[in-house]
């Protein structure tokens, strides 16, 4: 359980004041106390776009002697700092991060969500402006290029250049803001990132194009500047959307524990409070149909809970005095009175959120090759461009204007568009291919990770199985009894009652059926009660038919005789074939479930899985995945419940059915539709072929730079030719990726 207590409340005005003045940050009101005597602060960091930013922030904080923890999640932009000492040290840490060129503020889920959406809208507007400008400038550029062949007059050419300038320059100023701001912040703090050479190339190309236009020269390169901006903005916007999925998942999880709580005061009066304002040891009432918002122990009441959000199991769990319940569970039975044992950040639900964020942080270190070389890109490109300029100007005696044009050509020709498209081009084609097969690919690096897995771990309920109970002893039940029970069950929404209705032929809805929460259904016929429910409710001896394990309902007829209805969860169609094929390919297969031992063992045996574990909590599944990771295994996790969300995020790669909880679909790297598990094999096949194409694209992109960069440095490539060469390399990479669109049978 977490060692964090509640965050002290703060007004939105206070947050705004802190956010607007990084040099006057006062975070002491946002410090959290830890059980070990230390303190913890959560900050929202804006302006971090890559793993290098994360390493720089964490490294700077790790330099403080009293800091015990410094961990940032790139997807949610949440920075956790732990230390021993005075709470006022929080200001020092916040200023240290702000001093690196990042904008910081105390973390607040609502404010973070609003700021993230605002950033997304800004990127979308910039992308639209750049795209509009690029389309129009390219039309003018094509006219100029074709005009050279037909003998276009200089006046017409200059007019088209000025029209291009009127369109491109305002677009560059507006659409280039995300890159310019990032580059300025980096330079202010004496560091460089990928946005520095990108900004230089755009600004120099635009400035030189304007200068060339003003002196009536033949060439201007406004099209290169705006096209470069447009493609880079597309990539940054897609990356922003992908990261937003993780933040959305955390917000949805946190919202489950924010429902008002009914507190029972010592004098017996009741009061509705926010969970954050409930004290440990207080008594709270959970009404029928209400979701539990705190962790606690039952002190009064006897009923049933839907625990699927925590355990993943669709079968309700019976609870009574002394049992422990957790936030996120839904009360299906009689009202329960709890003694509060944990609230807010101390609940199991909050632990699941932290597990997801921790797992996503581990994944942030696994990036594409293009991102891994990004930290070397800026200094190398700057060195090449500067060397070309000074070499031709100082040593070669070339006029500075011509030397600068060569330097600009180097900046343009070394633009990592082909390298940047090596992965996205294949991803787009592979995503379309998978989508046609009912599989939605969601993560930017999922294909690469799907191609390397050697172990597949399945959840049971809703993943390996259908996720809903089915009547299994229908042949042993008389038709009249089945019809009677189904007519009563039609009045209930209980999972077993719905399964009973599905199994019966058309049966009329019985009248005057009354539901007793936590027990069952009852109706009166000829002055005698007929009951349908659990064993105690129907007065069934607890030792009777104990050899039949699993969920059950009993029908106590008017004549006193009883009929048992047994249920189980069937395997998905094709599950056995999929497991057998995975084994044939040499992959290890395991089953992890929160269900009881008997049910898990039966499902594993039926599917042909030798390794299985029952009674797994969310952290148990994460621990097993971590154990497999330490063994050097690359794990594919296939699961569907909220309890699987941390494991889906922690696994090397993850897959979830479309019937899964929204949170799990958000945490998973891919979602498949339909009732069959064949999608597991399909996504593996496409991923392995896509991985081969990505490697080919990297090779071609590298070859492009090996050929064109020396030519640009030697002065054989003008900015116009550099732009054409850059575009050609991108077209070649995309063309190679299109090979994936062809259908190929699975081996």
C-alpha positions, 0 to 999 in steps of 0.5 A: 500500500502507498505511503502517501497521504492526501495532497493539501487542497489548493485553489486554482488561483494559487496554481495559476500564480505558481505556473505563471512565475517559475522564479517565484514558485512556492510549493510548500502548500502542495507537499505530501508527507510520507510515512517514513518521515520524508516528504514528496512533491508532484510537479507538472512539467511542461516542455519535456518532449523526449527521453533526454529531457527526462534524464536531464531533469532526473539527473539534476534532482538526483544531484541534491544530497537529500533527494531520495526519489526523482522520477518523471513520467514522460507520458503524463508529464508528472514528476515525483520528487521525494526527500528528507528534510524541510518541506520548504525544500520543495521550492528549491527543487521546483526552481531547479527544474524551472532553471533547466528551461521547463515550465513547472507547476504543482501537479493537479489532475484537472489542471494537467488535463486542461493544459494538455488539451490546450497544448493539443489544440495549439499543435493542431492549429499550427499544423493546419496553418502549416499545411495550408501554407505548404499546399499553396506555396508548393503550387507557386513553386511548381509554377516557377519550376515549370516556368524555367523550362518554358522561359518564364520572365524574371518579373513573373518569377519575382512575383511568384516569389513574393506571393510565396513569401507573403504566404510562407513567412506568417505561417512560419512565424505562427506554426513554428512556435512549438519548435522555436519556444523549445529551442529558445528555452534550451539555448537559454540554459546552455543546452541543445535539443532536436528543435534547435537545428530544426528552428535554424533550418526553418529560420535560415531557409526563410531568411535567405529566401526572403533575401534572394527574393529581395535581390531578384535571384533565381531561387527561393526556398519557402516551400522547403521551410513550410513543408518541413514544419508541416511534416514535423508538426504532424509527427509531434501532434500524433505523439501528443495524442498517444501520450494523452491516452495514458493521461486519460486512463489515469484520470478515468481510474481516479474518477472511480474513487471520487463519488460522494461518501455517506458518513455515519456520525457518532450521533447516528446522523448521516452526512455526504462528504468527498472521499478526501474529507473522510477520516480513517476509522469513520463509519460509512454507508454503501447503499445498494447499487452504489460504488465503494469510494474508500477502502474499508472493513465491513462491520454490518451488512451481508451482501454481494459486491461486483469486484470486476474492476479490481479482480477482473472476475465477473462473478459477484463476491459475497461479503459479510462482517469482517471482510475487506472491500476496496474503492471501485467495487460496486455493491449489488446486495444489501446496504453495507456499513464500513469502517474506513481503512484508507482513502484517496492516495492510500486505496488499492485503486490509487495503487493501480494508478501508480502501477500504471504510471510506473509501468509507463515510465519503464516503457518510456526508455524503449524508443525507436532508433530514430529517437535514440540517435536524436541527442546526437543529431543537433551537435552533429548537424550544427558541426557539419553546417558550421564546418561547411560555412567556414570551410568555404568562406574562410578557406575557399574564399567564397562569398559569405552569401554563397557559403551560407547557402551551402550551410542551409543546404546541409541543414535541409538535406540532413533533416531527419524526415526519412529517418523520422518516417522510417517507423511512422510510414510502416506503422500507418500501413500496418495499422490499416492492415490490422484495422481491416482485420479488426485490430486497433493499434494504439501505441507508437512502438507497439509493432517493434515490441510485438515482433520481439516477444517470446512469452505470452501471458493470458488473463482468464475471465473475459480474455481466454474465456468469454467473460460471462457465466453459462449454464452447464447442467441444462440437460439434467434439469427438467424443462418445467423447472428451467422455465420457472427459474428463468421466468423469475430470473428475468426480473433481476440483473444479476449475472447468474440470473441473466445467464439463466434467462439466456439458457432457457427457451422463451419464458414469460416474466413471472409476476410479483417477483421480489428481489432480496439483495444479497440473497435471491428472488422470491415469489408467492404461489398459492400461498407458498413461497418459491425461491431462487437464490444462493444456498443459505437463502434456499435452505440448502445443506452446505454439504449437498453436492459439494463435488460440483464446484463453481457458481450456482443458483438454487430453486426451492419449489413450492413442494419443498424440493430443490434444483441446482443450476450450475454455471461456468465460463467457457473458453473463447472460440479458437483459444485451444488452437491459438495456444497450440500455435503459439507453442508450435512457434516456440513461445512460452504461454502462461495464465494469470488470473484473480479467480479461485484455484479450481476455475483457473486450473480447469481453464488452463487444462482445457486450453492446454496451458501448463503454467498458471497462477490463481488469486492474483491481485494487480500487483501480483501480476506486475510482480510476475511480469517483472520476474519474467523480465529479469529472466530476459523474457519479452512478454505479451500480456493479453487481458481485459479487466481494470485489474489487468491495466497495470499489467498491460502497461507493465508488459513489454507489449499488450493486447486487449479485447474490445469487450474489455473495460475502457481503462484496460483498452487505454492501457493496452497497445492494441485492441482486437474485435470479435470473439476469437483469439486469432487476433493474437497470431495476426498481430504477431505476423504483421508486426514481424513483417513490419519490423523487417520493413522498418530495418530496411527503411533505416538502412535506406535513410542512412544511405541517403545521408551517406550520399547526400551530406558529402555532396551538400558539403562540397557545394553540389547541392543547392537548398532547392535540390536539398529539399527535393532530395529530402522529399525523394528519400521520404517517398522511397521510405513510404513506397517501401512501407506500402509493400506491407499493404499486400495480403499474405497468408499466415504461416 
